Amino acid sequence: MVNFNEIQIVCLIFRSLSLSLSLSFSFLRMQRWGLNTYLYGPKDDLKHRLLWREVYSADEEAQLKALVCEAESRGLSFVYALSPGQDIVFSSSSDLTLLKRKLRQVAELGCQAFAILFDDIDHSMCQADTEAFSSFAHAQVSVANEIFRFLGEPPVFLFCPTEYCGSLCSPSVSKSPYLLTVGEDLLPGISVIWTGSKVISRELSADSLVEVQSVLQRPPLVWDNLHANDYDSRRVFLGPFKGRPPGLQANLRGLLLNPNCEFEANYIPLHTLGSWHKAGKEEREGERSEEGKERRRESESEGHMYCPDRALSAALQDWMNELSQPLQSSAHSSKHKPSESSDNQYGAHSRPSCTAGPLPACSSQHRKPTAAGREGGAGPLRSEERANGGHSREKVQGKALCAGKGPLNEVQVRLLVGLYYLPHEHGPPAQSLLQDLTWLKANCNFVSANGNGKKTQPQKVEEWRARAGRFLAACDEIAALHGSVVNSVNRAVLYDLYPYVWDLRNTMLVAKAFISWLGERKRE
């Protein structure tokens, strides 16, 4: 494996063979942002994992070859990954022959980079393997080394260990017999994948990577699950690449970014990853010459070094240009295309399945709109509305939701990003909403109709009303965001992000009704 200075940065996107159009567009974006590697290994391709022994059909070969050629034309390295670990018999010459046959087929399609993955599998071995190998690690390393030699020792060959993060190592990273065996016996030309201290690491530190490098006897190649969302069907991560200083690149063989399942949700993650890579490249070049050091000092003084917030702003500006284009959805998005006849007529929306490397596979389906969402209810009904069956209130709310519709603007997109930010961190809008909601609930006694707060602490009542007004206004902004997303000319973005915006809208309708009720309720 060549070092990081030559690979620079690698980007991982899982898609199935049937989504070649999306992949082609993805390759174009990767080229534009300075990314250079694509790893193919979706678990929804049964022949990647479950049926790994089976070769591809003629039609599948043609699709795979087209992807390899498309990646090559964009200056990208296409890495084909295979996951035989669930049922391979490591000591079986038959299984080894089938494994070689499968990878030979892919190599003959023009692929020159490979990965063998042993993530998320049981550590136990069958009787034959127990007799042939002294440990699970020895069995995996034996197969990986033989395949590496069989393929002619390609410059890019990746190995994903079963202990691929600190939390999975027993008893620790530095004392793990498994990792020590991998580091000692795996051929030096093979790169080892690592996700950090956790499966989804909030931060990556230089010290932790130095420890892993010492055990593996080579710099690790980080498989970054920061933006992976296949483990939770109600979350998507639109925030910037964060928590990884650009200087880490000196301690890595490369970095794989495992993105959201939804293609259009990855614009900001990949754009900011490109900015991060560029900053790291300039930092390394600055350390090699006096001229480079001077440029680096100028960049630091002018604030040009990588900053997640600045990278996010730059990505948002570019994304706004994309959002204004009337792009049609790719094949995968049509599965959950929303009805455009009415805001209140959307049914359940299925989400395309997509696996995420070391993360466990998880089927996901979006739910039907909640009753509160269908009714658009928010706040208590007044006496005259109750007398009319609540119809007047429903009409007013329906008009309010529709009135907020319009083209997506940068403020709304920034709001959406802040509400679906990162797995370990909410964006500023979400933090503000949660803080206000918590405070309003904790201090609702000041505005209770039968409480003493109105008489004894009028300033608290005023504060409660002000914060409630701010919270309700934020709920209205999210309702307007929903309308703008539905009316977006970019249907590809609509179909990928709609289930999340719908869920968000309904959640805020319930929250709005709750706060309105707190402000008007009477003690029994």
C-alpha positions as CSV (number, residue, x, y, z in Angstrom):
1,M,0.0,0.0,0.0
2,V,1.4,3.4,-0.9
3,N,1.6,6.0,1.9
4,F,-0.9,8.7,2.6
5,N,1.1,11.3,0.8
6,E,0.6,9.5,-2.4
7,I,-3.0,8.4,-1.8
8,Q,-3.9,11.8,-0.3
9,I,-7.5,10.9,0.6
10,V,-9.9,8.2,-0.1
11,C,-13.7,8.4,-0.1
12,L,-16.1,5.5,0.5
13,I,-19.6,5.4,-0.9
14,F,-21.7,2.2,-0.9
15,R,-24.1,1.7,-3.8
16,S,-25.5,-1.3,-5.6
17,L,-24.8,-2.1,-9.2
18,S,-28.3,-1.0,-10.2
19,L,-27.5,2.6,-9.2
20,S,-24.8,3.2,-11.8
21,L,-26.3,6.7,-12.7
22,S,-25.9,7.9,-9.1
23,L,-22.4,6.5,-9.0
24,S,-21.4,8.3,-12.1
25,F,-22.6,11.6,-10.7
26,S,-20.9,10.7,-7.4
27,F,-17.6,10.1,-9.2
28,L,-17.9,13.5,-10.8
29,R,-18.3,15.2,-7.5
30,M,-15.4,13.3,-6.0
31,Q,-13.2,14.4,-8.8
32,R,-14.3,18.0,-8.4
33,W,-13.5,18.0,-4.7
34,G,-10.1,16.3,-4.9
35,L,-11.1,12.8,-3.6
36,N,-9.4,9.9,-5.3
37,T,-10.8,6.5,-4.3
38,Y,-14.1,4.7,-4.3
39,L,-14.7,1.5,-2.4
40,Y,-17.5,-0.8,-3.6
41,G,-18.9,-3.1,-1.0
42,P,-22.6,-2.9,-0.5
43,K,-24.3,-5.6,1.6
44,D,-27.4,-5.3,-0.6
45,D,-25.2,-6.8,-3.3
46,L,-25.7,-10.4,-2.1
47,K,-22.5,-11.5,-4.0
48,H,-20.5,-9.1,-1.9
49,R,-21.2,-10.9,1.4
50,L,-23.9,-13.6,1.7
51,L,-23.3,-15.2,-1.7
52,W,-19.6,-14.2,-1.9
53,R,-18.7,-17.6,-3.6
54,E,-20.9,-16.9,-6.6
55,V,-19.4,-15.1,-9.7
56,Y,-21.2,-12.2,-11.4
57,S,-23.5,-12.8,-14.3
58,A,-22.8,-11.3,-17.7
59,D,-25.1,-8.4,-17.1
60,E,-23.6,-7.8,-13.7
61,E,-20.1,-8.0,-15.2
62,A,-21.0,-5.3,-17.7
63,Q,-22.3,-3.0,-15.0
64,L,-19.3,-3.5,-12.8
65,K,-16.9,-3.0,-15.6
66,A,-18.7,0.3,-16.6
67,L,-18.2,1.5,-13.0
68,V,-14.6,0.6,-13.0
69,C,-14.0,2.4,-16.3
70,E,-16.0,5.4,-15.1
71,A,-14.0,5.7,-11.9
72,E,-10.8,5.4,-13.9
73,S,-11.8,8.1,-16.3
74,R,-12.3,10.4,-13.3
75,G,-8.9,9.7,-11.9
76,L,-10.4,7.6,-9.1
77,S,-9.2,4.2,-7.9
78,F,-12.0,1.7,-7.8
79,V,-11.6,-0.7,-4.8
80,Y,-13.6,-3.9,-4.9
81,A,-14.4,-5.3,-1.4
82,L,-15.5,-8.8,-0.5
83,S,-16.8,-10.0,2.9
84,P,-16.4,-13.8,3.1
85,G,-16.0,-14.0,6.9
86,Q,-19.5,-15.1,7.9
87,D,-19.2,-18.7,6.6
88,I,-15.7,-19.2,5.0
89,V,-13.8,-22.2,6.1
90,F,-10.3,-20.8,6.3
91,S,-8.6,-24.1,6.0
92,S,-10.7,-25.2,3.0
93,S,-8.8,-25.3,-0.3
94,S,-12.2,-25.3,-2.0
95,D,-13.3,-22.0,-0.4
96,L,-9.9,-20.5,-1.1
97,T,-10.3,-21.5,-4.8
98,L,-13.7,-19.9,-5.0
99,L,-12.4,-16.8,-3.4
100,K,-9.6,-16.5,-5.9
101,R,-12.1,-17.2,-8.8
102,K,-14.3,-14.4,-7.7
103,L,-11.5,-11.8,-7.3
104,R,-9.9,-13.0,-10.6
105,Q,-13.2,-12.2,-12.3
106,V,-13.3,-8.7,-10.9
107,A,-9.6,-8.2,-11.8
108,E,-10.3,-9.1,-15.4
109,L,-12.9,-6.3,-15.5
110,G,-10.0,-3.9,-15.0
111,C,-10.2,-3.5,-11.2
112,Q,-6.7,-3.1,-9.7
113,A,-7.5,-2.4,-6.0
114,F,-9.1,-4.8,-3.5
115,A,-10.3,-5.1,0.1
116,I,-11.1,-8.2,2.1
117,L,-13.4,-7.5,5.1
118,F,-13.7,-9.6,8.3
119,D,-15.9,-7.1,10.2
120,D,-18.9,-8.0,12.3
121,I,-18.4,-11.8,12.4
122,D,-18.2,-14.4,15.2
123,H,-14.7,-15.1,16.6
124,S,-15.3,-18.8,16.8
125,M,-13.9,-21.2,14.2
126,C,-15.1,-24.6,12.9
127,Q,-13.3,-27.8,14.0
128,A,-11.2,-27.9,10.8
129,D,-10.0,-24.4,11.2
130,T,-9.2,-25.0,14.9
131,E,-7.0,-27.8,14.0
132,A,-5.3,-25.9,11.2
133,F,-4.7,-22.5,12.8
134,S,-3.6,-21.5,16.3
135,S,-6.0,-18.5,16.4
136,F,-8.7,-16.7,14.6
137,A,-6.3,-13.9,13.6
138,H,-3.8,-16.4,12.1
139,A,-6.6,-17.9,10.0
140,Q,-7.6,-14.5,8.6
141,V,-4.1,-13.3,8.0
142,S,-3.2,-16.6,6.2
143,V,-6.1,-16.1,3.7
144,A,-5.4,-12.4,3.3
145,N,-1.7,-12.9,2.6
146,E,-2.4,-15.7,0.0
147,I,-5.0,-13.6,-1.8
148,F,-2.7,-10.6,-1.8
149,R,0.0,-12.7,-3.5
150,F,-2.4,-14.3,-5.9
151,L,-3.5,-10.9,-7.1
152,G,0.1,-9.9,-7.8
153,E,0.5,-7.7,-4.6
154,P,-1.6,-4.8,-5.9
155,P,-0.6,-1.3,-4.6
156,V,-4.0,-0.9,-2.9
157,F,-5.1,-3.9,-0.8
158,L,-7.1,-3.4,2.4
159,F,-7.8,-5.7,5.3
160,C,-10.6,-5.0,7.7
161,P,-10.0,-6.8,11.0
162,T,-12.7,-8.2,13.3
163,E,-11.4,-5.9,16.0
164,Y,-11.6,-2.7,14.0
165,C,-11.9,-0.1,16.8
166,G,-10.7,0.4,20.3
167,S,-13.9,-0.6,22.0
168,L,-13.8,-4.0,20.3
169,C,-10.3,-4.8,21.4
170,S,-9.7,-7.3,24.2
171,P,-8.3,-6.5,26.7
172,S,-7.1,-3.2,25.1
173,V,-5.6,-2.0,21.8
174,S,-2.0,-2.4,22.9
175,K,-2.5,-5.8,24.5
176,S,-4.9,-7.4,22.0
177,P,-3.6,-10.8,20.9
178,Y,-5.7,-10.5,17.8
179,L,-4.2,-7.1,16.7
180,L,-0.7,-8.1,17.7
181,T,-0.9,-11.1,15.4
182,V,-2.3,-9.1,12.5
183,G,0.5,-6.5,12.9
184,E,3.2,-9.2,13.1
185,D,2.1,-11.6,10.4
186,L,0.1,-9.6,7.8
187,L,2.3,-8.7,4.8
188,P,3.5,-5.1,4.9
189,G,1.9,-4.2,1.6
190,I,-1.6,-4.7,3.1
191,S,-3.3,-1.8,4.8
192,V,-5.4,-2.3,7.9
193,I,-8.7,-0.5,8.4
194,W,-9.5,1.2,11.7
195,T,-12.5,3.2,12.8
196,G,-11.0,4.9,15.9
197,S,-11.8,4.5,19.6
198,K,-15.4,3.6,18.7
199,V,-17.4,2.2,15.8
200,I,-18.5,5.8,15.3
201,S,-15.7,8.0,16.8
202,R,-16.5,11.5,17.8
203,E,-12.9,12.5,17.5
204,L,-9.7,11.0,16.2
205,S,-6.5,12.0,18.0
206,A,-2.9,11.7,17.0
207,D,-2.0,9.8,20.2
208,S,-4.5,7.1,19.6
209,L,-3.4,6.6,16.0
210,V,0.2,6.4,17.1
211,E,-0.8,3.6,19.5
212,V,-2.6,1.7,16.7
213,Q,0.3,2.2,14.4
214,S,2.7,0.7,16.9
215,V,0.5,-2.4,17.3
216,L,-0.2,-2.9,13.6
217,Q,3.3,-2.0,12.6
218,R,2.0,0.3,9.9
219,P,-0.1,3.5,9.8
220,P,-3.8,2.6,9.9
221,L,-6.3,3.4,7.2
222,V,-9.2,5.1,8.9
223,W,-12.7,3.9,7.9
224,D,-14.7,6.9,9.2
225,N,-18.3,6.3,10.1
226,L,-19.0,9.9,11.2
227,H,-21.7,10.4,8.6
228,A,-23.0,6.7,8.3
229,N,-26.7,6.6,9.1
230,D,-27.8,3.0,8.2
231,Y,-28.1,2.1,11.9
232,D,-30.9,4.6,12.6
233,S,-33.7,5.1,10.1
234,R,-34.7,8.4,11.6
235,R,-31.4,10.2,11.4
236,V,-29.3,11.7,8.6
237,F,-26.1,13.6,9.1
238,L,-25.7,16.8,7.0
239,G,-23.0,18.5,9.1
240,P,-19.4,19.1,8.1
241,F,-16.4,16.8,8.4
242,K,-15.3,17.5,12.0
243,G,-13.2,16.3,14.9
244,R,-10.3,15.1,12.8
245,P,-7.4,17.7,12.7
246,P,-5.8,17.9,9.2
247,G,-2.5,17.1,10.8
248,L,-3.7,13.5,11.4
249,Q,-3.0,12.8,7.7
250,A,0.7,12.3,8.6
251,N,-0.3,9.3,10.7
252,L,-2.6,7.6,8.2
253,R,-2.4,5.5,5.1
254,G,-5.6,7.1,4.0
255,L,-9.2,7.8,5.1
256,L,-12.4,6.2,4.0
257,L,-15.6,8.2,4.6
258,N,-18.6,6.1,5.1
259,P,-21.5,8.4,4.1
260,N,-25.3,8.6,4.5
261,C,-27.3,6.0,2.6
262,E,-29.1,8.8,0.7
263,F,-26.9,10.1,-2.1
264,E,-28.0,13.8,-2.0
265,A,-27.5,13.9,1.8
266,N,-23.7,13.6,1.2
267,Y,-23.0,16.9,-0.6
268,I,-21.8,18.8,2.5
269,P,-19.9,15.8,4.1
270,L,-18.0,15.1,0.9
271,H,-17.4,18.8,0.1
272,T,-16.0,19.5,3.5
273,L,-13.9,16.3,3.4
274,G,-12.3,17.7,0.3
275,S,-11.6,21.0,2.1
276,W,-10.1,19.0,5.0
277,H,-7.9,17.1,2.7
278,K,-6.7,20.2,0.9
279,A,-5.8,21.8,4.2
280,G,-3.9,18.7,5.3
281,K,-2.0,18.6,2.0
282,E,-1.0,22.2,2.4
283,E,0.1,21.5,5.9
284,R,2.3,18.6,4.9
285,E,3.8,20.6,2.0
286,G,4.5,23.5,4.4
287,E,6.7,21.3,6.5
288,R,9.0,20.4,3.6
289,S,10.3,23.8,2.6
290,E,10.9,27.3,3.9
291,E,8.6,28.6,1.2
292,G,5.9,26.2,2.2
293,K,6.3,27.1,5.8
294,E,5.9,30.8,4.9
295,R,2.7,30.0,3.0
296,R,1.4,28.1,5.9
297,R,2.0,31.0,8.3
298,E,0.2,33.3,5.9
299,S,-2.7,30.9,5.7
300,E,-2.9,30.6,9.5
301,S,-2.8,34.3,10.0
302,E,-5.5,34.8,7.4
303,G,-7.7,32.0,8.8
304,H,-7.3,29.8,5.8
305,M,-6.5,26.6,7.7
306,Y,-9.3,24.0,7.9
307,C,-12.2,25.2,10.0
308,P,-15.4,23.1,10.0
309,D,-17.7,26.1,10.2
310,R,-16.0,27.9,7.3
311,A,-15.9,24.7,5.3
312,L,-19.7,24.3,6.0
313,S,-20.4,27.8,4.8
314,A,-18.4,27.2,1.6
315,A,-20.2,23.9,1.0
316,L,-23.6,25.6,1.6
317,Q,-22.9,28.2,-1.0
318,D,-22.0,25.6,-3.6
319,W,-25.0,23.4,-2.6
320,M,-27.4,26.3,-3.1
321,N,-26.3,26.4,-6.8
322,E,-27.1,22.7,-7.0
323,L,-30.4,23.0,-5.3
324,S,-31.5,25.6,-7.8
325,Q,-31.0,23.2,-10.6
326,P,-34.1,21.1,-11.7
327,L,-32.3,17.8,-11.3
328,Q,-34.5,14.7,-11.5
329,S,-34.1,11.9,-8.9
330,S,-32.0,8.9,-9.6
331,A,-33.5,5.4,-9.7
332,H,-33.2,4.7,-6.0
333,S,-35.2,7.8,-4.9
334,S,-38.4,6.9,-6.8
335,K,-39.1,4.3,-4.1
336,H,-40.2,7.0,-1.7
337,K,-41.3,9.7,-4.0
338,P,-43.9,11.9,-2.1
339,S,-47.3,12.7,-3.5
340,E,-47.4,16.3,-4.6
341,S,-51.2,16.7,-4.5
342,S,-51.3,17.8,-0.8
343,D,-49.2,18.2,2.2
344,N,-51.4,15.9,4.1
345,Q,-51.6,12.9,1.7
346,Y,-48.2,11.4,2.0
347,G,-48.1,7.7,3.0
348,A,-45.3,5.6,4.3
349,H,-42.0,6.1,2.5
350,S,-39.5,3.3,2.1
351,R,-35.9,4.1,2.3
352,P,-33.2,2.5,0.1
353,S,-31.2,-0.1,2.0
354,C,-27.5,0.6,2.2
355,T,-24.9,-1.0,4.4
356,A,-22.2,0.7,6.2
357,G,-19.0,-1.2,6.4
358,P,-18.2,-2.2,10.0
359,L,-21.6,-1.1,11.2
360,P,-24.3,-3.8,11.5
361,A,-26.8,-4.0,8.7
362,C,-30.2,-2.5,9.7
363,S,-33.3,-2.6,7.7
364,S,-35.1,0.7,7.7
365,Q,-38.5,2.0,6.7
366,H,-40.0,5.4,7.3
367,R,-43.1,5.5,9.2
368,K,-46.5,6.8,8.2
369,P,-47.2,10.4,9.2
370,T,-48.5,10.6,12.8
371,A,-52.0,11.6,13.6
372,A,-50.8,14.9,14.8
373,G,-49.0,15.5,11.6
374,R,-52.0,14.6,9.5
375,E,-54.3,16.8,11.4
376,G,-51.8,19.7,11.7
377,G,-52.8,20.1,15.3
378,A,-51.0,22.6,17.5
379,G,-52.2,24.2,20.7
380,P,-55.5,23.9,22.5
381,L,-58.8,24.6,20.8
382,R,-60.8,27.5,22.0
383,S,-64.4,27.2,23.1
384,E,-65.8,28.4,19.8
385,E,-63.5,26.1,17.9
386,R,-64.7,23.1,20.0
387,A,-68.3,24.1,19.1
388,N,-67.4,24.0,15.4
389,G,-65.6,20.6,15.7
390,G,-62.3,22.3,15.4
391,H,-62.7,22.9,11.7
392,S,-61.8,26.6,11.8
393,R,-58.5,25.8,13.6
394,E,-57.6,23.2,11.0
395,K,-58.2,25.6,8.2
396,V,-56.1,28.3,9.8
397,Q,-53.2,25.9,10.3
398,G,-53.5,24.5,6.8
399,K,-53.2,28.0,5.4
400,A,-50.3,28.8,7.7
401,L,-48.4,25.7,6.5
402,C,-49.0,26.5,2.9
403,A,-48.2,30.2,3.2
404,G,-44.6,29.3,4.2
405,K,-43.9,27.6,0.9
406,G,-41.3,29.0,-1.4
407,P,-37.9,28.2,-3.0
408,L,-35.3,26.9,-0.6
409,N,-33.0,29.7,0.6
410,E,-29.6,29.4,2.3
411,V,-31.1,30.3,5.7
412,Q,-33.5,27.3,5.4
413,V,-30.8,24.9,4.2
414,R,-28.6,26.0,7.1
415,L,-31.5,25.3,9.5
416,L,-31.9,21.9,8.0
417,V,-28.2,21.1,8.4
418,G,-28.3,22.3,12.0
419,L,-31.3,20.1,12.8
420,Y,-29.6,17.0,11.2
421,Y,-26.0,17.7,12.1
422,L,-23.7,15.0,13.4
423,P,-24.2,11.8,15.5
424,H,-22.6,13.2,18.6
425,E,-23.5,16.8,18.3
426,H,-26.6,18.9,17.5
427,G,-26.2,22.0,15.4
428,P,-27.0,25.5,16.8
429,P,-30.7,25.5,15.8
430,A,-31.4,22.1,17.4
431,Q,-29.5,23.1,20.6
432,S,-31.6,26.2,20.9
433,L,-34.8,24.3,20.4
434,L,-33.9,21.7,23.0
435,Q,-32.8,24.3,25.5
436,D,-36.0,26.3,25.1
437,L,-38.3,23.3,25.2
438,T,-36.6,22.0,28.4
439,W,-36.7,25.4,30.1
440,L,-40.3,26.1,29.1
441,K,-41.4,22.7,30.5
442,A,-39.5,23.2,33.8
443,N,-40.9,26.7,34.4
444,C,-44.4,26.3,33.2
445,N,-45.8,26.8,36.7
446,F,-45.2,30.5,36.3
447,V,-47.9,30.8,33.6
448,S,-50.3,28.2,35.0
449,A,-53.8,29.7,35.2
450,N,-54.2,28.7,38.8
451,G,-50.6,29.3,39.9
452,N,-49.1,32.2,41.8
453,G,-46.4,33.0,39.4
454,K,-48.3,35.7,37.6
455,K,-48.7,37.7,40.8
456,T,-45.4,37.0,42.6
457,Q,-42.9,36.9,39.7
458,P,-44.3,38.8,36.7
459,Q,-40.8,39.0,35.2
460,K,-40.6,35.2,35.0
461,V,-44.0,35.2,33.3
462,E,-42.8,37.7,30.8
463,E,-39.6,35.6,30.2
464,W,-41.7,32.4,29.7
465,R,-44.0,34.1,27.2
466,A,-41.0,35.5,25.3
467,R,-39.2,32.1,25.1
468,A,-42.4,30.4,24.2
469,G,-43.0,32.9,21.4
470,R,-39.4,32.2,20.1
471,F,-40.0,28.5,20.3
472,L,-43.3,28.7,18.4
473,A,-41.8,30.9,15.8
474,A,-39.0,28.3,15.3
475,C,-41.7,25.6,14.8
476,D,-43.3,27.8,12.1
477,E,-39.9,28.2,10.4
478,I,-39.6,24.4,10.3
479,A,-43.1,24.1,8.9
480,A,-42.1,26.6,6.2
481,L,-38.9,24.6,5.6
482,H,-41.0,21.5,4.9
483,G,-43.1,23.4,2.4
484,S,-40.0,24.8,0.6
485,V,-38.5,21.3,0.4
486,V,-41.6,19.9,-1.1
487,N,-41.7,22.7,-3.7
488,S,-38.0,22.4,-4.5
489,V,-37.1,22.3,-8.2
490,N,-34.4,19.8,-7.4
491,R,-36.5,16.6,-7.1
492,A,-33.4,14.4,-6.3
493,V,-32.8,16.3,-3.1
494,L,-36.5,16.3,-2.3
495,Y,-36.9,12.5,-2.6
496,D,-33.8,11.8,-0.6
497,L,-34.4,14.2,2.3
498,Y,-38.2,14.3,2.3
499,P,-38.8,11.5,4.9
500,Y,-36.6,13.3,7.4
501,V,-38.2,16.7,6.8
502,W,-41.6,15.1,7.1
503,D,-40.6,13.5,10.4
504,L,-39.2,16.8,11.6
505,R,-42.3,18.7,10.7
506,N,-44.6,16.3,12.5
507,T,-42.4,16.3,15.6
508,M,-42.4,20.1,15.8
509,L,-46.2,20.2,15.4
510,V,-46.5,18.1,18.5
511,A,-43.9,20.2,20.4
512,K,-45.8,23.4,19.3
513,A,-49.1,22.0,20.6
514,F,-47.5,21.0,23.9
515,I,-46.0,24.4,24.6
516,S,-49.3,26.1,23.6
517,W,-51.1,23.8,26.0
518,L,-48.7,24.6,28.8
519,G,-49.3,28.3,28.3
520,E,-53.1,27.9,28.5
521,R,-53.8,25.0,30.8
522,K,-55.7,25.2,34.0
523,R,-55.0,23.1,37.1
524,E,-57.7,20.6,37.8
